[in-house]
Amino acid sequence: MTLTGPVTIEGKTFSADNFFTELEYDVEQGFLANGVPMRQRKEIVQKVGAELIDRVTHLPASRWPDVIGVLTDALDQKNILIYARDPKILSLIDAHNWSGRTRSSDGDYLEVVDANLAALKTDGVMDKRVNYSVDMTAPSGPVATVTLTYTNTNRVIDWRHTRYRDYVRVYVPEASQLISSTGAMQNDKHLTGGAVVPGTVDVMHDLGKTVFGAFWSIEPDESRQLKFVYRLPSTIYHLSSPYTLLVQRQPGSNTYLTLDVLFGKKVQAADPPEEMSERGDDRYRIKDWKLEKDQTFRVW
């Protein structure tokens, strides 16, 4: 809509600024006031989409580079995913990392996948911070810690936002071994009389990765932490070669990443580079990296 301008459907105007708010209200609340049957409440989504497609296809040729730029950014960030049944076409999509496929990695790997469990549209008001630290000097092998700090910035429960109920899965290198975990919950506090009842962690294997899964819940105006400590396979790092970490972004998520990797030897170079104030020691630190797309970190 930043390219096409506002779209008016059935007397309601949708713009780049109000699109999500207005559309969510229409399909969750507004349809009742307008006498729209429940089964037809989402038809407006199709109508808005059809109008947008018509607008885009009728833009002058001089605006095509702008359209391609917007689409390419959305594909690179995996806000748009593509699937094809033709293996040749799908392999081309995979080559550009536009399919959402879980990727293989010879080095370290991390992906945090949230599953909203009847929490309405609360993902849109969650502040999600992922802290990943690794101690390469641990005698028994590299030890990693993933700390999730999620804050529910909404202060009230209403038709759009509520407590954030989440089953989270943390994908890590295959053969990683869970050492400990804190923060998992049995259920949300609304269903446990206001008490935080500790839950369990599921250890699974999926898509060539080891997976740690747990339920937790964050009330409005509350911040909570969920932590996983695990031993990485020794094969992910050798002193004679660079350390690589592939962090995959869950499509559609808004996450900030902080890294702190202790090597026990002076860091010579890194991509992306550290801030100047962090250089010159045996750690690689990156703070509050906005994870807009999959990111590979390399440290020598």
C-alpha positions in Angstrom: 0.0 0.0 0.0 3.0 2.3 0.2 3.1 1.9 -3.6 -0.6 1.8 -4.5 -2.0 4.2 -1.9 -5.1 3.6 0.2 -7.8 1.1 -0.9 -11.5 1.7 -0.3 -13.7 -1.4 0.0 -17.4 -1.2 0.9 -17.0 2.3 2.3 -14.0 1.5 4.5 -10.5 2.9 3.6 -7.4 0.8 4.3 -4.0 2.4 4.2 -0.5 1.3 5.0 -0.8 2.8 8.5 -4.2 1.4 9.5 -4.4 -1.9 7.5 -3.9 -4.4 10.2 -5.9 -2.6 12.9 -8.9 -2.0 10.6 -8.9 -5.4 8.9 -8.6 -7.3 12.2 -11.5 -5.3 13.7 -13.6 -6.0 10.6 -13.2 -9.8 10.8 -13.3 -10.1 14.6 -15.9 -7.4 15.6 -17.1 -5.2 12.8 -18.9 -7.9 10.9 -21.4 -8.3 13.7 -22.4 -4.6 13.6 -22.6 -4.8 9.8 -24.8 -7.9 9.8 -22.3 -10.0 7.9 -22.8 -13.8 8.5 -20.0 -15.5 10.5 -19.0 -17.7 7.5 -18.6 -14.6 5.3 -16.7 -12.3 7.7 -13.3 -12.9 6.0 -14.5 -12.2 2.4 -13.2 -8.6 2.8 -9.7 -10.0 2.9 -10.1 -11.4 -0.6 -11.7 -8.1 -1.8 -8.8 -6.1 -0.5 -6.3 -8.5 -2.0 -8.0 -8.4 -5.4 -8.0 -4.6 -5.5 -4.3 -4.5 -4.5 -3.4 -6.9 -7.3 -5.3 -4.8 -9.7 -3.6 -1.6 -8.6 -0.1 -3.2 -8.7 -0.6 -4.6 -12.2 -1.8 -1.3 -13.5 1.2 0.7 -12.1 3.2 2.4 -14.9 6.4 0.7 -16.0 8.5 3.4 -14.2 7.2 2.0 -10.9 8.1 -1.7 -11.6 11.6 -1.4 -10.0 9.8 -0.2 -6.8 7.4 -3.2 -6.9 10.3 -5.7 -7.5 12.2 -4.1 -4.6 9.2 -4.4 -2.2 8.6 -8.0 -3.2 12.3 -9.0 -3.0 12.6 -7.6 0.5 9.5 -9.4 1.6 10.8 -12.7 0.1 14.3 -12.3 1.6 12.7 -11.6 5.0 10.3 -14.5 4.5 7.3 -12.4 5.1 6.2 -14.0 1.8 6.9 -17.7 1.3 6.6 -19.6 -2.0 5.9 -23.3 -2.6 5.9 -25.1 -5.9 5.0 -28.7 -6.8 7.5 -28.8 -9.6 10.8 -30.0 -8.1 12.8 -27.9 -10.5 11.0 -24.7 -9.6 11.1 -25.5 -5.9 14.9 -26.0 -6.1 15.2 -22.6 -7.6 13.0 -21.1 -4.8 15.1 -23.0 -2.2 18.3 -21.6 -3.8 17.1 -18.1 -3.0 15.9 -19.2 0.5 12.3 -18.1 -0.3 10.6 -21.4 0.7 10.9 -21.3 4.5 12.7 -24.6 4.5 14.8 -25.4 7.6 18.4 -25.1 6.4 21.3 -27.4 7.0 24.5 -26.1 8.6 28.0 -27.6 9.2 28.5 -25.3 12.1 26.3 -24.0 14.9 22.6 -23.4 14.4 19.7 -21.7 16.1 16.0 -21.1 15.3 13.3 -20.1 17.8 9.8 -21.1 16.7 6.8 -19.8 18.6 3.3 -21.3 18.4 0.5 -19.0 19.5 -2.0 -21.1 21.4 -5.3 -19.2 21.4 -3.6 -16.0 22.3 -5.5 -13.9 19.6 -3.3 -11.3 17.9 -0.9 -10.9 20.9 2.2 -11.7 18.9 1.8 -8.2 17.5 2.5 -6.6 20.9 5.2 -8.9 22.1 8.7 -7.7 22.6 10.9 -10.8 21.9 14.6 -10.9 22.9 16.8 -13.9 22.3 20.1 -14.1 24.1 22.5 -16.8 22.8 25.8 -17.4 24.7 28.4 -20.2 24.1 31.4 -21.2 26.2 33.8 -22.9 23.9 36.3 -23.4 26.8 34.1 -25.7 28.8 36.2 -28.9 29.6 33.4 -31.3 28.5 32.7 -29.5 25.2 31.0 -26.3 24.1 28.1 -25.3 26.3 25.3 -23.1 24.9 22.6 -21.1 26.7 19.5 -19.8 25.0 17.6 -17.2 27.1 14.3 -16.0 25.8 13.0 -12.8 27.4 9.5 -12.0 26.2 7.5 -9.0 27.3 3.7 -8.6 26.8 3.5 -4.8 26.2 -0.3 -4.8 26.1 -1.8 -3.8 29.5 -5.3 -5.1 29.2 -7.2 -8.2 27.8 -9.6 -7.3 25.1 -11.0 -8.7 21.8 -7.6 -8.3 20.1 -4.9 -9.0 22.8 -4.7 -11.3 25.8 -2.1 -13.3 27.8 0.5 -14.7 25.5 0.2 -18.5 25.5 3.1 -20.0 23.6 4.6 -23.5 22.9 8.1 -22.6 21.8 10.5 -24.9 20.0 14.3 -24.1 20.0 16.0 -25.8 17.0 19.7 -26.5 17.7 22.4 -28.8 16.1 21.6 -32.5 16.0 23.2 -34.4 18.9 23.0 -31.4 21.3 22.3 -32.6 24.9 20.0 -30.7 27.2 21.7 -29.9 30.6 19.0 -27.8 32.3 16.1 -25.5 31.8 14.1 -22.9 33.8 11.0 -21.0 33.0 8.8 -23.7 31.5 5.2 -23.7 32.8 2.5 -26.3 33.2 -0.2 -23.8 32.2 -1.0 -20.1 32.3 -1.6 -18.4 35.7 -5.3 -17.9 34.8 -5.7 -21.7 34.9 -3.5 -22.4 37.9 -5.0 -20.0 40.5 -2.4 -17.3 39.9 0.5 -19.6 40.7 3.5 -20.3 38.3 3.6 -24.1 38.2 6.8 -25.4 36.6 6.4 -27.4 33.4 8.5 -29.9 31.6 10.8 -29.6 28.5 10.2 -31.9 25.5 13.4 -33.1 23.7 12.7 -34.0 20.1 14.4 -34.6 16.7 13.0 -32.9 13.7 14.3 -31.8 10.3 17.8 -32.9 11.1 17.9 -30.9 14.3 17.6 -31.5 18.0 14.6 -29.6 19.4 13.7 -28.4 22.9 10.1 -27.6 23.3 8.2 -26.0 26.3 5.0 -24.1 27.1 5.0 -20.8 28.9 2.7 -17.8 29.2 3.2 -14.1 29.7 0.4 -12.0 31.2 -0.4 -8.5 30.0 2.3 -6.0 31.2 4.5 -8.8 32.3 8.0 -10.0 31.3 9.2 -13.6 31.7 12.3 -15.6 30.9 12.7 -19.1 29.5 16.2 -20.6 29.5 17.8 -23.7 27.9 21.3 -24.8 28.7 22.8 -27.6 26.5 26.0 -29.2 25.4 26.8 -28.7 21.7 28.4 -31.5 19.6 32.2 -31.0 19.5 32.0 -31.0 15.7 30.6 -27.5 15.5 33.9 -25.8 16.2 37.6 -26.4 15.7 40.4 -24.0 16.7 41.9 -24.3 13.2 38.7 -23.1 11.4 36.3 -20.2 11.7 33.2 -20.5 14.0 30.0 -20.2 12.0 26.5 -19.7 13.4 23.4 -19.8 11.2 20.4 -18.2 12.9 17.1 -18.7 11.0 14.3 -16.2 11.5 10.8 -17.6 12.0 8.7 -16.2 9.1 6.8 -13.2 10.3 8.5 -12.8 13.6 9.9 -9.7 15.2 13.0 -10.7 17.3 16.1 -9.1 18.6 19.2 -11.3 19.0 22.2 -10.8 21.4 25.3 -13.0 21.0 28.1 -13.7 23.4 30.6 -16.4 22.4 33.7 -17.1 24.5 36.5 -18.7 22.5 39.5 -18.7 24.9 41.6 -17.2 22.1 41.7 -13.7 20.7 39.2 -13.0 18.0 41.0 -11.9 14.8 38.1 -11.0 12.6 34.3 -11.4 12.4 31.4 -11.0 9.9 29.3 -9.1 10.9 32.0 -7.2 12.8 31.6 -6.3 16.5 31.3 -2.7 17.7 34.7 -1.1 18.2 34.4 -1.1 22.0 33.9 -4.9 22.0 37.0 -5.8 19.9 40.4 -7.0 21.0 39.5 -9.9 23.4 38.5 -13.5 23.2 34.8 -13.0 23.0 32.4 -12.2 20.1 29.5 -10.0 21.2 26.6 -8.6 19.2 23.8 -6.8 21.0 20.2 -6.3 20.0 20.6 -7.4 16.4 17.2 -7.0 14.7 16.7 -10.4 13.0 15.0 -9.3 9.8 16.1 -12.4 7.9 18.3 -15.5 8.2 21.7 -14.4 9.4 25.1 -16.2 9.3 27.8 -15.1 11.7 31.5 -16.0 11.1 34.3 -15.5 13.6 38.0 -16.2 13.0 
